[in-house]
Amino acid sequence: MENPNKCPQCGARLRKVAVSVWGAKGKAISFQCPKCDYFEFDPESSIKVVEELKHNPLQIKQTVVKLSADRLGIYLNSHIVRSLNIKKGAEVYLSVPDKKHILIELQ
């Protein structure tokens, strides 16, 4: 989409702005009015960002808690439990591929 140049609401010249979206490497292009706060997004760049976000894994921040004297743990978020249909007593395999990752594999 080419810069539409003029704001359809007030006629001011629109600014082209590359907008960062959390979780996406690419940026969506927005055309913004400095006078009346009108804005619109370029459909092509927006679709690319949405597609990129679809392929990124779900990430949820969790806090490590103390379970007992020598054990730490994390709680699984209810959204993860429901989406993966995890039940109490389910067995999982843990692996540590490097010092920054823990992989949990469901059975």
RODO-2510 file (C-alpha; in nm, 4 decimals, decimal comma):
residues 107
     n   res          X          Y          Z
     1     m     0,0000     0,0000     0,0000
     2     e     0,1349     0,3374    -0,0934
     3     n     0,1179     0,6205     0,1560
     4     p    -0,2362     0,7586     0,1210
     5     n    -0,0790     1,1039     0,1857
     6     k    -0,3808     1,2834     0,3311
     7     c    -0,5914     1,2065     0,6353
     8     p    -0,9509     1,1328     0,5296
     9     q    -1,0769     1,3032     0,8479
    10     c    -0,8861     1,6321     0,8620
    11     g    -0,6775     1,6472     0,5423
    12     a    -0,3368     1,6614     0,7197
    13     r    -0,0388     1,4793     0,5714
    14     l    -0,0068     1,1252     0,7121
    15     r     0,3236     0,9973     0,8512
    16     k     0,4482     0,6497     0,7627
    17     v     0,5493     0,4652     1,0834
    18     a     0,6950     0,1145     1,1241
    19     v     0,5178    -0,0345     1,4277
    20     s     0,6804    -0,3072     1,6392
    21     v     0,4488    -0,5847     1,7543
    22     w     0,5548    -0,7866     2,0594
    23     g     0,6538    -1,1385     1,9539
    24     a     0,7087    -1,0534     1,5865
    25     k     1,0395    -0,9718     1,4187
    26     g     0,8741    -0,7911     1,1299
    27     k     0,7008    -0,4549     1,1647
    28     a     0,3567    -0,3440     1,0509
    29     i     0,3430    -0,0210     0,8510
    30     s     0,0982     0,2378     0,9830
    31     f    -0,0055     0,5700     0,8341
    32     q    -0,0753     0,8144     1,1186
    33     c    -0,2230     1,1629     1,1341
    34     p    -0,0335     1,3985     1,3678
    35     k    -0,3375     1,6253     1,4105
    36     c    -0,6450     1,4111     1,4740
    37     d    -0,4991     1,0716     1,5776
    38     y    -0,6447     0,8936     1,2715
    39     f    -0,4399     0,5908     1,1658
    40     e    -0,4600     0,2954     0,9335
    41     f    -0,2397    -0,0074     0,8788
    42     d    -0,0965    -0,1279     0,5523
    43     p    -0,2817    -0,4573     0,4873
    44     e     0,0192    -0,6371     0,3346
    45     s     0,2610    -0,5689     0,6232
    46     s    -0,0132    -0,6355     0,8807
    47     i    -0,0931    -0,9757     0,7304
    48     k     0,2767    -1,0686     0,7387
    49     v     0,3003    -0,9800     1,1097
    50     v    -0,0164    -1,1771     1,1913
    51     e     0,1146    -1,4794     1,0003
    52     e     0,4453    -1,4572     1,1854
    53     l     0,2649    -1,4488     1,5206
    54     k     0,0601    -1,7569     1,4271
    55     h     0,3797    -1,9600     1,3939
    56     n     0,5400    -1,8467     1,7188
    57     p     0,4938    -2,0786     2,0147
    58     l     0,2841    -1,9715     2,3100
    59     q     0,4996    -1,8171     2,5806
    60     i     0,3736    -1,7597     2,9330
    61     k     0,5862    -1,6189     3,2126
    62     q     0,5820    -1,8419     3,5225
    63     t     0,7464    -1,8119     3,8636
    64     v     0,9509    -2,0951     4,0132
    65     v     0,8158    -2,1831     4,3590
    66     k     0,9638    -2,3755     4,6507
    67     l     0,7790    -2,7061     4,7016
    68     s     0,9865    -2,8423     4,9886
    69     a     1,3394    -2,8190     5,1311
    70     d     1,5134    -2,9571     4,8217
    71     r     1,2480    -2,9212     4,5492
    72     l     1,1407    -2,6377     4,3222
    73     g     0,8477    -2,6410     4,0818
    74     i     0,6235    -2,4450     3,8507
    75     y     0,2478    -2,4473     3,8121
    76     l     0,1042    -2,5042     3,4658
    77     n    -0,1235    -2,2228     3,3537
    78     s    -0,4881    -2,3302     3,3109
    79     h    -0,4799    -2,2330     2,9416
    80     i    -0,1913    -2,4728     2,8824
    81     v    -0,3603    -2,7493     3,0822
    82     r    -0,6845    -2,7159     2,8840
    83     s    -0,5257    -2,6785     2,5416
    84     l    -0,3049    -2,9863     2,5915
    85     n    -0,5673    -3,1829     2,7892
    86     i    -0,3237    -3,2542     3,0724
    87     k    -0,4664    -3,4532     3,3622
    88     k    -0,3492    -3,4977     3,7212
    89     g    -0,1043    -3,7881     3,7411
    90     a     0,0009    -3,7608     3,3745
    91     e     0,3606    -3,8650     3,3154
    92     v     0,5959    -3,6386     3,1240
    93     y     0,9584    -3,6593     3,0142
    94     l     1,1916    -3,3681     3,0856
    95     s     1,5084    -3,2993     2,8942
    96     v     1,7608    -3,0192     2,9200
    97     p     1,9099    -2,9436     2,5762
    98     d     2,1170    -2,6498     2,7072
    99     k     2,1482    -2,4150     3,0058
   100     k     1,8551    -2,1965     2,8971
   101     h     1,5887    -2,4516     2,7991
   102     i     1,3800    -2,7270     2,9528
   103     l     1,1774    -2,9448     2,7180
   104     i     0,8651    -3,1172     2,8505
   105     e     0,7285    -3,4011     2,6392
   106     l     0,3816    -3,5360     2,7069
   107     q     0,3070    -3,9081     2,6901
***
